[in-house]
Amino acid sequence: VNFEDDGEGQIKADLVFNALLSHNDLPNVYAGEKYYISGKLFNYYKPIKINNVVKNVFISFGGADPQNYSDRLLNIIKQEKYKNISFVVVLGRAKENCEELLEFNKFSNITVLKDIKNMPEIMSQCDVAATSRGRTGYELAILGIPTFAMAQNKREEKHGFVSNENGFTYIGLNPPDEVIEATLDMYIKLSKESRQAFQQKLLSHDLKNGRSRVMKLIRSL
């Protein structure tokens, strides 16, 4: 039984699960959101309440963040125009320049954290989010947090769940800083009704029961 095997191993395995890809033509490969296994902690958290205005923004780009989106967003949000918005930026354990980025904690409205243990607790305190096109997108969808996203590499471009049709705003691979900033500004200014519409789409996906579907298929071997 293989997970997220997109190479030769998927041909030889009895079962392959790849929740990050939308589809696969091999009969032994189960792809798509139905086979996403959420972290157990997320089962204890309800979707966020949509507030009247956006006050808190969550930012996280996975373990390594090879495109340095964290760095780029930190340099955007340090601007004076964001002084009344609180930002939480979570860095992954494989991020190389964490010490440098932790210096952004000197700004009163910016909190930079590294390799945290309770991600849903941090996420659920925010109104909107920015992330890459990996697992964090699924986690934000479980909590119903309106999110815009960018791909880290060509492989992530194939990850179909984090897409406009599923309730995200996807702005591509390595977009210019002005596009990132404009999208952030749009999300901060979104009306309560617009954010509720995004949330409704995100919550329409059954992401909490993937674990039981995967286990059922494994036990059937």
N, C-alpha and C positions, 0 to 999 in steps of 0.2 A: 504494500500500500504506500503510494507516494503522494506527497503534498507539493503543489506548485512546481511540478516537474514539467518543463516546457521543452525538454530535450529528448534524447534517445530512450531514456528510462521509461517514458510514458508508453512506449510501444510494448515493453516487456512486463510492465507491472500488471497485476490483477485489477487494481483500482487506482485511479489518480483523481485527486481533488484539487481544483484550482479555482477558488472563489474570485480571484482577481481578474480572470479572463471571462469574457461574456459567453463564449461558446467554443466547442471543440468537436470535430467530426468523429473522433475515435469512440467506439462503443464503450470502452472501459474508463473513459474520462468524464468526470462530472464537473462541469464548469458553471460559474455564475454565482450570484448572490445567495442562492438557496443553500450553498455549501460553505458559506462563511461561518467560521467558528468564533464567536465573540468571546472576549475575556469574561470570566465568571463575575467579576466585579460589576460589570455593566447591567447584570440582572437585578441589581439592588437599587438602580437609579431610574427615576421616571424622566420622561422628556422635559426639557426646560419650559418654563413659563415665558411666553413672548411678552416682553415689556413694551411700554409705550414708545420709548426711545432706546437707542443703542448706547450703552455706557461701558460695556466690557467686551473686549475682543480677545479671542484665543488664537494663538499662532503656533503651529508645530509642523515640522517637515521631515519626520521620520528619524531613523537612527543616525545616518551619516550626512544627509542634506548636501549631496555633491554639487548642486547648483548654487549653494550658499544663499538660498532664499531667506533664511533666518537673518543673515547679515544684511541683506538688501532691505528687508522690511524694517529691521531695527533702525537703519539709517533714514528710512522714510518717516517712521513714527516719532522720531526724536524732534521733528519739526514743531514749532510753536502752535500750529493750527490744531494739533492733536492733544493739547495740554489737558483738555477736559474729558478725554477718553482714557480708560485704564486698559492696558495691554498686558497679557500674560504670554510669554514666549517660552515654550518648552523645547529644550535641546535634547537630542538623543545621545546615547552613550558612545556612539562612534563619531560624533562631531569633533573635528580636529581642533578648532580654535575656541573652545568653550571659555577659557579664562579671559580671553579678549572680549567675548560677547557678554560675559557676566558683569563687565564694567558698565553696561547700560543700565544696571540697577541704580545708578546714581540719579537717574531721572525719576521723579516722584510718581509718575504715572506708568512706569514700565517695570515689570517684574520678570526677570529671566531665571528660569529654573532648569536644572539638569537631571535627566534620568529619574523622573519621579515614580513613585510606587502606586499612587492612586490617581490614574488619569481621569476617570469619570468625575471624580470630586472636583478637579480643576476645571474640566470642560463645562460642567453643569452650572458653573458660576458666570458663564459668559453668554452674550447675546448673539454674536456672530463669530465666524472663524475663517482662518486661512490655512490651507494644508496642501500636501502633495497628493498624488493619485494612488496612494497605497492603502494600507489597512486603517490608518487614522480616519479616512473618509467614511468607512463603514461605522466606526465608533461614533463619529459626529452625527451620522444619520440615525443611529439608535436613539440618541438623545434629542433628535429633532432640531439641531443647531444649524441655521442657514450658513452655508459655507461656499467660499470660492476656492478654486484649486488650480494647481499647475503640475505638469509632469516633470519628473526629475531626469528622465532619459527615454530612449526609444522604446524600451520595454514597457515603461509606465504609460506610454501613449496608447498601448494596446489594452490597458485596463479600462474596461467599459463601464463599470458601475458609477464611478465619479464622473457624471456627465450632466449636461443641461436637462435632458429628458427625465432624469431621476431626481431632480430637485437641487442640483448644484449649479454653480457658474464655473465652467471650465475655460481657462484662458490660455491653454496650450503649453508647449515646451519652451522654457526659457524666454518668457515674454519680456519686453522692455520694462524698465522701472516705471516709466510713466503710465504704462498699461496697468501694472500692479497697483500703483497709487490711485489711479482713477477708479479701479474696481473696489479698492478698499473704501474710498470716499463714497462710492455708490452704496456699499453695504452699510456703512455707518448711517447714511441718510435714508435708508429704506423705511417706509412706513410700517406700522404695526401690522396692517392688513397684508402687505407684501411679504413680510417675514412669516406671517401665519400661513400664507399660501405655499411658501417654500417648505415650511415645516410639515405641512400636510402631505406634500409629495414625498419627503424624506421618510416619514413615518408609515407610508403605505407599503414599505418593503418589510417582509418578515425576516428580520436578521437575527432574532434571538433563538430561533429553533433550528438553525443550521447544524448545531452540535448533534442533536438527536437524529437528524437526517443522515449525517455522516456515520454515526455509530450504527444505525440500522443497516446501512449498506455494508459496513465492515463485518458486522455479525452474520450477514447473509452469505459470506464467502464459504 
